[in-house]
């Protein structure tokens, strides 16, 4: 059994791990890498293996850094099954089509610049139509229902509690007379978060691939996060400004809406208009409504009371581009939630351009910002940033709330590992984290008596 790490190795993007066993090649996740534009395009375009040689893809969840390069994989010759939970497949239908549209738009933008420089045009990684073709290859299986991925490889999805449909991937692998268990955590969620269930635990594993996004940090609690959101909204309202929230369309947007609903009902924030300006987020919210099997007891209780956790009187979902443009002319205070979460594309760029230089406004980050992204540059305190090729002064208040993160923090990661049988656990691989986070988590795992921990580099292989 051989394991090669081709993505999310010492970084948080582009999750992609290749398992070779019994003459079968199984890809765990196929995410888009996000970073510097030139490197991003080349790395996403060129797979380090022949896509047609793969026998299966197992997808942990629908976030683009885990699923976003699947249409390109199919376009380049992958013909076999893509396994996921039903909610992940439904989210992927919306997200991959949206990503294909973005790929086309990005290629058009770059090609205008290349034409001025006398350079030949580039092709988009994939199109919306390519995304539709890829979705045809999905096969869905519910949580805790074992299925055969390949000869000798049985799989089971457990609830990762990260976003709707997110899964811990448990692979029981038989080679000859020996059966060993490989567990891939995917992205682990947090206990006691709104809407979805808590992460399930795994007691037995021989090998573990584990995320480490926040391996060196602690989050606020859900109540602390809600109080921070309340403070930012109230302070900005008193300045008569706008709160601009870059947000991932899946999970984060729905949780922010849920919290704003709670705060509004409790009269903890003023009667202020709230806009979700993202066609993808609107589509995804409809998917959320269709999967109550993923909800926690608190959200199910709201449904029993015939209350919609994703809609209230002052909330408006924006699909149409003209309605989005009209938000630029708002005179009153408002909260505008828009994608993308790392400010690399989408309508959020227009809202930042129009609001970042006004000191009455606030830019509120509620999720991780990867290196070399616009969101990271703003959060790191850069006083001038480039948006659509133009320089803007950052005069708006910049705020961050960690408590809405859908990723487990360092203590929660350790709590998830702690029930595992240490005598059976032979090796841990830390992925989906920058090097400082993974190194910190490595030290903490060793403190639990787990000594054989690796932080793989991209392209590094291990014989298990």
C-alpha positions as CSV (number, residue, x, y, z in Angstrom):
1,X,0.0,0.0,0.0
2,X,1.4,3.3,-1.1
3,X,0.3,6.8,-0.2
4,X,1.4,10.0,-2.1
5,X,0.4,13.5,-1.1
6,X,-0.2,15.7,-4.1
7,X,-2.2,18.6,-2.4
8,X,-2.9,20.3,0.9
9,X,0.7,19.3,1.9
10,X,2.0,22.1,4.1
11,X,-0.7,24.3,2.8
12,X,-4.5,24.5,3.2
13,X,-5.6,24.3,-0.4
14,X,-5.8,21.7,-3.2
15,X,-6.5,18.6,-1.1
16,X,-5.5,15.5,-3.1
17,X,-4.0,12.2,-1.8
18,X,-3.3,9.2,-4.0
19,X,-3.7,5.7,-2.5
20,X,-2.3,2.7,-4.5
21,X,-3.2,-0.7,-3.3
22,X,-4.1,-4.1,-4.9
23,X,-3.2,-2.6,-8.4
24,X,-5.9,0.0,-7.8
25,X,-5.4,3.8,-7.7
26,X,-7.8,5.7,-5.5
27,X,-7.8,9.5,-5.2
28,X,-8.9,11.0,-1.9
29,X,-10.3,14.4,-2.8
30,X,-9.5,16.5,-5.9
31,X,-9.4,20.1,-4.8
32,X,-8.4,23.3,-6.5
33,X,-5.1,24.9,-5.3
34,X,-5.5,28.6,-4.5
35,X,-2.5,31.0,-4.4
36,X,-0.4,33.1,-6.8
37,X,-2.2,33.3,-10.1
38,X,0.5,31.8,-12.4
39,X,1.3,29.0,-10.0
40,X,-2.4,28.3,-9.4
41,X,-3.2,27.9,-13.1
42,X,-0.3,25.7,-13.9
43,X,-0.7,23.4,-10.8
44,X,-4.4,23.0,-11.3
45,X,-4.1,22.4,-15.0
46,X,-1.4,19.7,-14.9
47,X,-2.1,16.6,-12.8
48,X,1.0,14.8,-11.5
49,X,-0.5,11.5,-12.7
50,X,-2.6,10.3,-15.6
51,X,-6.3,10.9,-14.7
52,X,-7.4,8.0,-16.8
53,X,-5.3,5.6,-14.6
54,X,-7.5,6.3,-11.6
55,X,-10.0,3.6,-10.5
56,X,-12.0,5.8,-8.1
57,X,-12.3,9.1,-6.4
58,X,-13.5,9.4,-2.8
59,X,-14.7,12.9,-1.9
60,X,-14.7,14.0,1.7
61,X,-16.9,17.1,1.1
62,X,-17.9,19.8,-1.4
63,X,-15.7,22.7,-0.5
64,X,-13.8,23.8,-3.6
65,X,-10.4,23.2,-2.1
66,X,-11.4,19.5,-1.9
67,X,-13.7,19.0,-4.9
68,X,-13.0,21.9,-7.3
69,X,-10.7,20.2,-9.8
70,X,-12.9,17.2,-10.4
71,X,-14.3,18.6,-13.7
72,X,-10.8,19.0,-14.9
73,X,-10.0,15.4,-13.8
74,X,-13.0,14.1,-15.8
75,X,-12.1,16.4,-18.8
76,X,-8.7,14.9,-18.9
77,X,-9.8,11.3,-19.0
78,X,-11.1,10.0,-15.6
79,X,-14.0,7.7,-16.4
80,X,-14.8,6.0,-13.1
81,X,-16.9,6.6,-10.0
82,X,-16.8,9.6,-7.6
83,X,-18.1,8.5,-4.2
84,X,-19.6,11.0,-1.8
85,X,-22.5,11.5,0.6
86,X,-25.9,12.6,-0.9
87,X,-25.6,16.2,0.5
88,X,-22.0,16.5,-0.8
89,X,-23.2,15.5,-4.3
90,X,-26.1,18.0,-4.2
91,X,-23.7,20.8,-3.0
92,X,-21.2,19.9,-5.7
93,X,-23.8,20.2,-8.4
94,X,-24.1,23.9,-7.5
95,X,-20.5,24.6,-6.6
96,X,-18.8,23.0,-9.5
97,X,-21.0,24.7,-12.0
98,X,-20.3,28.0,-10.3
99,X,-16.6,27.2,-10.3
100,X,-16.7,26.4,-14.1
101,X,-18.3,29.8,-14.7
102,X,-15.6,31.5,-12.7
103,X,-12.9,29.6,-14.6
104,X,-14.4,30.9,-17.9
105,X,-14.5,34.5,-16.5
106,X,-10.9,34.3,-15.2
107,X,-9.7,33.0,-18.6
108,X,-11.4,35.9,-20.4
109,X,-9.9,38.4,-18.0
110,X,-6.4,37.0,-18.4
111,X,-6.7,36.7,-22.1
112,X,-7.6,40.4,-22.5
113,X,-4.3,41.2,-20.8
114,X,-2.4,38.6,-22.8
115,X,-3.8,40.0,-26.1
116,X,-2.5,43.4,-25.2
117,X,1.0,41.9,-24.6
118,X,0.8,39.9,-27.9
119,X,0.6,36.5,-26.1
120,X,-1.6,33.6,-27.2
121,X,-4.9,33.0,-25.2
122,X,-5.2,30.4,-22.4
123,X,-8.1,28.0,-22.0
124,X,-10.2,27.8,-18.8
125,X,-9.4,24.9,-16.6
126,X,-13.0,23.8,-17.3
127,X,-16.4,25.2,-18.1
128,X,-19.8,25.0,-16.6
129,X,-20.6,22.2,-19.1
130,X,-17.6,20.2,-18.0
131,X,-18.8,20.5,-14.4
132,X,-22.2,19.1,-15.5
133,X,-20.5,16.1,-17.2
134,X,-18.4,15.4,-14.0
135,X,-21.5,15.3,-11.8
136,X,-22.8,12.4,-13.9
137,X,-20.1,10.2,-12.3
138,X,-21.1,10.7,-8.7
139,X,-22.4,7.8,-6.6
140,X,-23.8,8.7,-3.2
141,X,-23.8,6.6,0.0
142,X,-25.2,7.7,3.4
143,X,-23.3,7.9,6.6
144,X,-22.3,4.6,8.3
145,X,-23.2,2.4,5.3
146,X,-20.1,0.4,4.2
147,X,-19.5,0.1,0.4
148,X,-16.8,-1.4,-1.9
149,X,-14.6,1.2,-3.6
150,X,-12.3,-1.2,-5.2
151,X,-11.3,-4.9,-4.8
152,X,-10.2,-5.4,-1.2
153,X,-11.1,-1.7,-0.3
154,X,-14.2,-1.2,1.8
155,X,-15.3,2.4,2.7
156,X,-17.6,4.0,5.2
157,X,-18.5,7.7,5.6
158,X,-18.8,9.1,9.1
159,X,-20.1,12.6,9.9
160,X,-17.2,15.1,10.0
161,X,-19.4,17.9,11.3
162,X,-17.6,20.4,9.1
163,X,-20.2,21.4,6.5
164,X,-23.4,19.8,5.2
165,X,-22.6,16.3,4.1
166,X,-18.9,16.4,5.1
167,X,-17.4,13.0,5.8
168,X,-14.6,11.3,7.6
169,X,-13.4,8.6,5.2
170,X,-12.8,5.2,6.8
171,X,-11.0,2.7,4.5
172,X,-10.7,-1.0,5.5
173,X,-8.0,-2.4,3.1
174,X,-7.3,-6.1,2.7
175,X,-4.0,-7.1,1.1
176,X,-3.5,-10.8,1.1
177,X,-4.4,-12.1,4.5
178,X,-4.0,-8.8,6.3
179,X,-6.7,-6.0,6.7
180,X,-5.6,-2.5,7.8
181,X,-7.6,0.6,8.4
182,X,-6.7,4.0,6.8
183,X,-8.7,7.0,8.1
184,X,-8.8,10.3,6.3
185,X,-10.3,13.0,8.6
186,X,-11.2,15.3,5.7
187,X,-11.9,18.7,7.3
188,X,-13.1,18.2,10.9
189,X,-15.8,20.4,12.3
190,X,-16.4,21.6,15.9
191,X,-18.6,20.3,18.6
192,X,-21.7,22.4,19.6
193,X,-21.8,24.5,16.4
194,X,-25.1,25.6,14.8
195,X,-27.1,23.7,12.2
196,X,-25.1,20.5,11.7
197,X,-24.1,17.5,13.9
198,X,-21.0,17.2,15.9
199,X,-18.0,15.3,14.4
200,X,-18.1,11.6,15.0
201,X,-15.0,9.9,16.4
202,X,-13.1,6.8,15.2
203,X,-11.7,4.4,17.8
204,X,-9.6,2.2,15.6
205,X,-7.1,3.0,12.9
206,X,-3.7,1.8,11.7
207,X,-3.0,5.0,9.6
208,X,-4.5,8.4,9.9
209,X,-4.4,11.4,7.5
210,X,-5.5,14.3,9.6
211,X,-6.1,18.0,8.9
212,X,-4.2,20.6,10.9
213,X,-5.6,24.0,9.7
214,X,-5.8,25.4,13.2
215,X,-3.2,23.1,14.9
216,X,-1.7,26.1,16.7
217,X,-4.8,28.1,17.6
218,X,-7.8,28.3,19.8
219,X,-11.2,29.5,18.6
220,X,-13.8,31.6,20.4
221,X,-16.9,29.6,21.5
222,X,-20.1,29.9,19.5
223,X,-21.5,32.3,22.1
224,X,-18.4,34.4,22.0
225,X,-18.5,34.5,18.2
226,X,-22.1,35.6,18.3
227,X,-21.3,38.4,20.8
228,X,-18.4,39.5,18.5
229,X,-20.8,39.6,15.6
230,X,-23.2,41.6,17.6
231,X,-20.5,44.1,18.6
232,X,-19.3,44.7,15.1
233,X,-22.8,45.2,13.7
234,X,-23.8,47.6,16.5
235,X,-20.6,49.6,16.3
236,X,-20.8,49.9,12.5
237,X,-24.5,50.8,12.7
238,X,-23.6,53.7,15.1
239,X,-21.1,55.0,12.5
240,X,-23.9,54.6,9.9
241,X,-21.6,52.3,7.9
242,X,-21.9,48.9,6.3
243,X,-20.5,45.6,7.4
244,X,-19.0,43.7,4.5
245,X,-18.5,40.0,5.2
246,X,-16.5,37.9,2.8
247,X,-18.0,34.4,3.3
248,X,-17.8,31.0,1.8
249,X,-21.0,30.2,0.2
250,X,-21.2,26.8,1.8
251,X,-21.6,26.5,5.6
252,X,-20.2,29.9,6.7
253,X,-22.9,31.9,5.0
254,X,-25.7,29.8,6.4
255,X,-24.2,29.9,9.9
256,X,-23.9,33.7,9.8
257,X,-27.5,34.0,8.6
258,X,-28.5,31.7,11.5
259,X,-26.7,33.8,14.0
260,X,-28.1,37.1,12.7
261,X,-31.5,35.6,12.8
262,X,-31.0,34.7,16.5
263,X,-29.6,38.2,17.3
264,X,-32.4,39.9,15.4
265,X,-35.2,37.9,17.1
266,X,-33.6,38.7,20.5
267,X,-33.3,42.4,19.6
268,X,-29.6,42.3,20.2
269,X,-28.8,44.1,17.0
270,X,-30.7,47.0,15.4
271,X,-33.3,46.6,12.7
272,X,-30.9,46.5,9.9
273,X,-31.1,45.2,6.3
274,X,-29.1,42.1,5.7
275,X,-28.2,40.9,2.2
276,X,-26.7,37.6,1.0
277,X,-25.2,38.6,-2.4
278,X,-24.1,35.4,-3.9
279,X,-26.1,33.3,-6.4
280,X,-24.1,30.3,-5.3
281,X,-25.0,30.9,-1.6
282,X,-28.7,31.2,-2.5
283,X,-28.5,27.9,-4.4
284,X,-26.6,26.2,-1.6
285,X,-29.1,27.5,1.1
286,X,-31.8,25.7,-0.9
287,X,-29.7,22.5,-0.7
288,X,-29.4,23.0,3.1
289,X,-33.1,23.1,3.3
290,X,-33.3,19.7,1.5
291,X,-31.0,17.8,3.9
292,X,-32.5,17.8,7.4
293,X,-30.8,14.4,8.1
294,X,-27.6,16.4,8.6
295,X,-29.1,18.8,11.2
296,X,-28.5,18.9,14.9
297,X,-31.3,18.8,17.5
298,X,-31.4,22.6,17.9
299,X,-32.1,23.2,14.2
300,X,-34.6,20.3,14.0
301,X,-36.5,22.0,16.8
302,X,-36.7,25.2,14.8
303,X,-38.1,23.2,11.9
304,X,-40.6,21.5,14.2
305,X,-41.8,25.1,15.2
306,X,-42.2,25.8,11.4
307,X,-39.4,28.5,11.7
308,X,-37.0,28.9,8.8
309,X,-33.4,29.0,10.2
310,X,-32.2,30.6,6.9
311,X,-34.8,33.3,6.4
312,X,-36.2,36.2,8.3
313,X,-37.9,39.6,7.7
314,X,-34.9,41.8,7.2
315,X,-32.9,39.3,5.2
316,X,-32.8,39.4,1.4
317,X,-31.1,36.9,-0.9
318,X,-29.6,38.5,-4.1
319,X,-29.4,36.5,-7.4
320,X,-29.7,39.1,-10.1
321,X,-26.6,41.1,-11.0
322,X,-28.5,44.4,-11.3
323,X,-29.8,43.9,-7.7
324,X,-26.2,43.3,-6.7
325,X,-25.1,46.5,-8.4
326,X,-27.8,48.4,-6.6
327,X,-26.2,47.6,-3.3
328,X,-23.4,50.1,-4.2
329,X,-25.9,52.9,-3.8
330,X,-27.3,52.0,-0.4
331,X,-27.4,55.1,1.9
332,X,-28.4,53.3,5.1
333,X,-26.4,50.9,7.2
334,X,-26.5,47.3,6.1
335,X,-24.8,43.9,6.4
336,X,-23.6,42.5,3.1
337,X,-22.5,38.8,3.0
338,X,-20.9,37.9,-0.2
339,X,-18.5,35.3,-1.8
340,X,-15.7,34.4,-2.2
341,X,-14.5,33.8,1.4
342,X,-10.9,34.6,0.6
343,X,-11.8,37.6,-1.6
344,X,-10.2,36.0,-4.7
345,X,-13.2,36.2,-7.0
346,X,-16.9,36.9,-7.2
347,X,-19.1,39.7,-6.1
348,X,-17.3,40.4,-2.9
349,X,-14.6,42.1,-4.9
350,X,-17.1,44.8,-6.0
351,X,-18.3,45.4,-2.5
352,X,-14.7,45.7,-1.2
353,X,-13.8,48.1,-4.0
354,X,-16.8,50.3,-3.2
355,X,-16.5,50.2,0.6
356,X,-12.9,49.6,1.6
357,X,-11.9,53.3,1.6
358,X,-14.7,54.4,3.9
359,X,-13.7,54.5,7.6
360,X,-17.4,54.2,8.6
361,X,-17.5,50.7,7.2
362,X,-16.2,47.4,8.6
363,X,-14.8,44.4,6.8
364,X,-15.4,41.3,8.9
365,X,-13.6,38.1,8.2
366,X,-15.1,34.9,9.7
367,X,-12.9,32.3,8.1
368,X,-9.3,31.2,7.3
369,X,-7.4,33.4,4.8
370,X,-4.8,31.4,2.8
371,X,-1.4,32.9,2.0
372,X,-1.2,35.2,-1.1
373,X,-5.0,35.8,-1.2
374,X,-6.5,39.3,-1.0
375,X,-8.3,38.4,2.2
376,X,-5.0,37.5,3.8
377,X,-3.4,40.8,2.7
378,X,-6.3,42.8,4.2
379,X,-6.3,40.8,7.4
380,X,-2.5,41.1,7.8
381,X,-2.9,44.9,7.9
382,X,-1.8,46.0,4.5
383,X,-2.8,49.6,4.1
384,X,-3.0,49.5,0.3
385,X,-4.4,46.5,-1.7
386,X,-5.0,45.9,-5.4
387,X,-8.6,45.1,-6.5
388,X,-9.4,44.6,-10.2
389,X,-5.9,45.9,-11.0
390,X,-6.4,49.2,-9.1
391,X,-4.8,50.3,-5.8
392,X,-7.2,51.1,-2.9
393,X,-6.4,52.4,0.6
394,X,-7.7,50.3,3.4
395,X,-9.6,52.8,5.6
396,X,-12.5,50.5,6.7
397,X,-12.3,48.8,10.1
398,X,-10.9,45.3,9.7
399,X,-12.3,42.7,12.1
400,X,-12.0,39.0,12.5
401,X,-14.1,36.4,14.3
402,X,-12.6,32.9,14.8
403,X,-15.5,31.4,16.5
404,X,-17.4,30.8,13.2
405,X,-14.6,28.7,11.8
406,X,-15.9,25.3,10.6
407,X,-12.5,23.8,11.4
408,X,-11.7,22.2,14.8
409,X,-9.1,24.2,16.7
410,X,-6.0,22.7,18.4
411,X,-7.8,21.4,21.5
412,X,-10.7,20.1,19.5
413,X,-8.3,18.2,17.1
414,X,-6.6,16.6,20.1
415,X,-10.0,15.7,21.6
416,X,-10.9,14.0,18.4
417,X,-7.7,11.9,18.3
418,X,-7.7,11.1,22.0
419,X,-10.2,8.1,21.9
420,X,-8.1,6.3,19.2
421,X,-6.3,3.1,20.2
422,X,-2.7,4.3,20.4
423,X,-1.3,0.8,20.3
424,X,-2.9,0.2,17.0
425,X,-2.2,3.6,15.4
426,X,1.1,3.2,13.5
427,X,1.4,6.5,11.7
428,X,-0.2,10.0,11.4
429,X,0.1,12.3,8.5
430,X,-0.7,15.9,9.0
431,X,-2.2,17.7,6.0
432,X,-4.3,20.8,5.2
433,X,-2.3,23.2,7.4
434,X,0.5,25.6,6.9
435,X,3.8,24.4,8.3
436,X,3.7,26.3,11.6
437,X,0.2,24.9,12.4
438,X,1.1,21.4,11.5
439,X,4.4,21.6,13.5
440,X,2.5,22.8,16.6
441,X,-0.1,20.0,16.3
442,X,2.8,17.5,15.8
443,X,4.2,18.5,19.2
444,X,0.8,18.2,20.9
445,X,0.2,14.7,19.4
446,X,3.6,13.6,20.7
447,X,2.5,14.8,24.1
448,X,-0.4,12.3,23.8
449,X,2.2,9.5,23.2
450,X,1.7,9.5,19.4
451,X,5.3,9.5,18.2
452,X,5.2,8.5,14.5
453,X,3.9,11.8,12.9
454,X,4.8,13.0,9.5
455,X,4.2,16.4,7.8
456,X,4.5,15.4,4.2
457,X,5.7,17.6,1.4
458,X,4.0,17.8,-1.9
459,X,4.8,14.7,-3.9
460,X,6.2,12.8,-1.0
461,X,5.3,9.0,-0.9
462,X,5.1,6.5,1.9
463,X,4.9,2.7,1.8
464,X,2.5,1.6,4.5
